[in-house]
Amino acid sequence: MTATRPGRDVPEILLVRVLAACGPYAQGDHLAVAYNAPDVGRIATHEPTQADVPAAPGVPIPMAVQVVVTLGAEPYAAGDVLALWFVDPRFARIARVRAATHHSGSEAGPVAAADPGPAPADSVPSPAVAQPPESALAMVRLHWGGDRVRRFVQVVDRLFTVDRLGWYRHALAMRLLVPDEIRCGDPTLDPPAGAALQALRDAAVETMGGPLLEAFMPNFSVTAEWLDTLDAPAGARSLAQLRRTIESIEAGRVCALELVPEPDCTVGGIAAGDLAATADLCLDAALPVFIPCRSIFPDVSERLAAYRRALIDLFGQTARSAKLVRLTQMAEPCHALDDRLWHLVGTIGESFGGLAPG
């Protein structure tokens, strides 16, 4: 989280217009966003009777509303498209989705140097696609051979036919993105890390057996028994072992790593911050950290990075939910994740489709 700027006690005020309805906010609503740190703010509508919108009752499910800035404040400019992520609609995490084509300069000040620049309108704020090699404790690679491309496209297409899967459509889809290879900054740890990764892949394959087939059966619904098969202990154990191996690498002695993406693979780096941010979370919240999302195809990189970030953010916020929540609210569709997966599978099919046998 960005630190509050020193010496600035008076909050900045943004004026924004809602681009698409979400939660209590309708398309065209004008909102004010007040903040000291530019990544967290308080939201108020312009209508006095709705200035403080109460949080929805029940268990919180994160939502995101996309807005365009009409009156900027540092570091945002008029025309910037932002995402406001919230559980309580009075408070939100703020992130730029797309920068304005032209900044006025005097209105909002310079754009932060870390701004990712233009991104697809349907994408969520995402981390840089490629991490600097020196920051990675380990790097992973996923091979997109013909059989994998075809299976990924076919399985995800089928997953979208089962409305009752809800969030668990993505718990299954992320298991299709477990990498094949790992290289550690400490080469002596490559064998144990590789063995733990293979165990994780075996557990993912097993999950894609029984639980996946049950999901395709008529009258399927998410039950406690089905969740138990999805949460098989083997996956959690192998992921925990993989994490422990990587975390044992001494940051000060990490060898420079670089895996270059090839036409039939994606690669990614695992940094210490990635692991720390998902410490003590369940498999579904921690597994996305290991998804390789750097490709020679820019669209693949963007879509994978956006989906990976959405998985980490949303599953992370619900990681400690009670089983009743997992059987009710999380059995409902998660449109933020559905949109990103839908765009990703199309991009994978288009970019790697020539690898798939007819």
N, C-alpha and C positions, 0 to 999 in steps of 0.2 A: 504494500500500500504506500502511496506517495505521502511523504511527510508534509505537514503543514508548513507553509513558507514562513521563515522566521520574520518576526516583526510585523506580521499581517494579521491583526485580530478582527478586522472588518471583513465580512464574507464578500465574495464575488457573487454577482447575480447574473444568471443566464435567462433569456427569454427564448422559449422553444415552441414549436408547433408539432403536434402528434401526427405522424405519417400513417400509422395503421393502429386500429383499436387494439387495446390490450388491458386486461384488468378493468379498473374503474375509468380508464381514459379512453375517450372516443376519438376517432379520426377528426382532425381539425381543431381539437382542444388546444388552447394556449396555456402553457405552464411556465412557472418560474422555478428555477433551480438555484438554490443558495449553497455555497460551499466555501470552505477555507482550503482544504486539500482538493485538487481538481479531479480526484477519482471517486469521491463520495460526497453526496449532497442531499439536501432536503427539498422535497417537491411540494409546490402549492399550485392549485388551479387559480384562474383569475376570477372565478365566481366565488364571492364571499361564503356562500352556503356550503361550498365544497372545498374550502381551503385546506381543511385537515381531513383527509379520507381515512377512515379507520381501517386497520388491518382486517383482512378476511378471517372469519372464524375457522377453527379447525386447524389441521396440520398444514404448515406453510409449504407451498410448492412454488419455486422461483419462477418469475415471469420476466419478460423483457419487452419494453416498448421502444420503438424506434422513432426518433424525433429529429427535426431539422432546426438548427439555431437561427432565430430571427434577430436577436440582439446579442452579440458576443461578449465574452469576458475571458480574460487570460486563463488558459491557453487556447480557448475555442473561439472560432470566428463565425460570423454570419454565413450560412450556407453549409457549415459542417453538419454531417449526419452523425448522430450519437445514438448509442444504446444505453438505456437506463434499466439496469437489472434490479429487481426488487422482490421481496417477500411482503413486507409492509409497504404499501404503495406511497407512504409519505417519505420514505428514505430509499435511496438508490445508489448502486455502484455505477459510475459514469465511465464510458469508454468511447473513443471515436471509432466509428465504423468507416466513414469516408470523409476525407478532407474536402473543403470547398474548393472549387476550381480556381477561384481567385480570392485572396484574402485582402481585406481593406487595410490591414496594417494597424491603423490608428484605433480600430474598433476592438480588436481582440488580441493584438500583440502577435508575436511569432508563434508558429506551430512548433510544438515540442520536437526535439531532434529525433526522438524515438518513434514518432508517428509513422505507421506503416504505409501511409499514402492511400491511394484509391484501392478499394476492395469491392467485391460484388455486394450489391445491396442486400442480398439475403444472408450474408455471412455474419458471424458473431465476431466480436473483437478476439483476436488470436495472437499468440506469441509469434516472434520471428520464426519463419519457416526453418531456417538453419541456425543452429547455435554455433558460436565460435568454437573450433576444435579444442582450444585450450581450456574451455569451461566445462567440457564433458568428461565425466568420470568413466563413461562407457558409451559406445555407439552400437546401434542395432541396424539390421538390414532385413527387409522382407522381399522375397522374390515373387514377381508377378508372372509366373508361367501360365501357359494357356489354360491348364486345368483349373488353376486358382482363380483366374479372371472369370471363367465361365461359372465356377461354383459361387463366387462372391456375388455376381450379378443375379444368378438364379435364386440363391437362398434369400438375399435381401428382397428381391421382388416378391417372393413368397411370404416373407415376414410382413410385408405391407398389406397382405390380404387378411391378416388376423388382427382385427381391431382390438380384441380383448387382451392382447399382449401388453399394451400400454408401454411403459418405460422399458419393459423386458425385451422388447424388440431390439433395443440397443445393447442390453446385457448379452444377447446372443450375437449381434453383429460385431461387437468389439472383439469377440473371441476369434473372428475370422481375420483379425488384423494383428494377431500376435506374431512378432518377428521370428525369423528362422535362425539368425546368427547374432552373436554379440561379441564385441571386442572391448576389453577393459583397458583403462589407462595404465594399469599394472598388469603386464602380460602374464605374470605368474597366476593371476586369477582367471584367465580365460577358460581353463578346463572346468573348474567348479561352476563358473557362471554359465558356461555352455550346457553343463549337465542340468543345472536348475532351470534354464530356459527350455530345454527339451522336455523336462518333467511338466513345465507349465503348458507347453504345446500339447503334450499327451492329455493333460487334464482338460484343456480346451476342446480337443477333438472328442473326448468322452462326453462333455456337456453338449456338444453339437449332435450327439446321438439321440439318447432317450428323450431329454427335455425338448429338443427341437421337433422330434417326430410327434410327441404329445401335443405340441402347440399347433400342429397342422391337423389334428383330429377334429371331427365335427363336435360342436358344443364345448370346445375347450374354454377353460377359465383358469385364471391364476389362483392356485390353492396353496395351502401351507405345505402339502406334500410335494407339489411341483417345485416350490421354492427350495425345498430341502435338496431336491435332485440338482437344481441349478447351482446351489451353494455347496456342492460337494467339497469336503475338506481337502482333497488332493490339490485342487487349484490354489486355495489359500496357502497351503503349506509350501508349495513350490514357488509361489510368488514371494512369500516371506523369505525363503532361502535365497532367492535371486537378489532381493533387496539387501539382505545382510551382506552378501558377497560384494556387491557394488559399494555399499556404505563403508566397507572395511578398507577401501582404497584411501590412502592418505592424500588429501587434496594438494599438499605442497610437493608431492612427488609424482604427480600424474604426468605420464608421457603424453605428448601431443598426439591427438587422434584425428584421423580424417577418413571417412568412408565416402567415396564419390558415387552419387547415384548413376546408374546405368539405365539404358532404355527399358529394361525389364525388372527394375527393382526400385524400392524407396528406402531411404536411410534416415536416421535420426539420432540425436545425442541425448544422453541422460545426464543431467546436471544434478549437483547436490541439492539445489533448491527444489527441483522436481520431486525428489524423494522426500525431502523434509515437509513439503506442502501436503503430501498424501500419507504421512506417517500415521499409523494406527487406524487407517480407514479400511473398509471392507474391500474385497477383490474388485468389485465393479467400479469403485471410486479410484482405486490405485492402478488398475491394469492399463487405462488409457495413456498413462505416462510413457509406456513402452511402445506406443504406436509410432512407427517410423513415418514421417510425413514430408520428407524432402525428395522431390522427383525432378527429372529433367523437364517434365511437363509443368509449366507454371500453374495451370488450372488444377492439376492433381495436388500440387503442394498447397495451394490455397484452400481447397475443399477439405483435404485431410487435416490441415492445421486447424481449420474452423471447427470441424467435427470433434477432433481431439480436445480442443479447449472447452467446447460445450459439454462433452462427457465429463471432463475433470471438474468443471464448475458445478454442474447440476447434480451429478451423482455424489460429489463431495458434500453438497449442502444437505443431502438426504441420507448420508451414509449411516447415521445413527438412528434412523427412523424405526419406530416399533413395527413389529410384524403386521399389526392391524393396518398401519398406514401402507405397508408394502402390498397388502391384499386389497386395498381400496383405492386410495388416491393414485398410487403408482401403477395401478392396473388400468388407469385412464391414459389416453394418448398424451404424449409430451410433444407439442407442436414444434417447439424450438429445435429439439433433437431430430424429429421426423423430417423437417425441412432440410436440415444439413445432411442427413443420411441420403435423402432422395436425390439431392444435387450431387453428392459424392458418388453414388452408384452409377449415375448417368455419365459422370466424368471418367470414372474408371473404365466403364465399358467403351467409351469413345477413344480414350487415350491408349489403353492396352488391348483393345478389342482385336487388333490384328494378331495378337499372340494366341487367342483362343481358337482351338480347333473347331471346324464347322460342324 
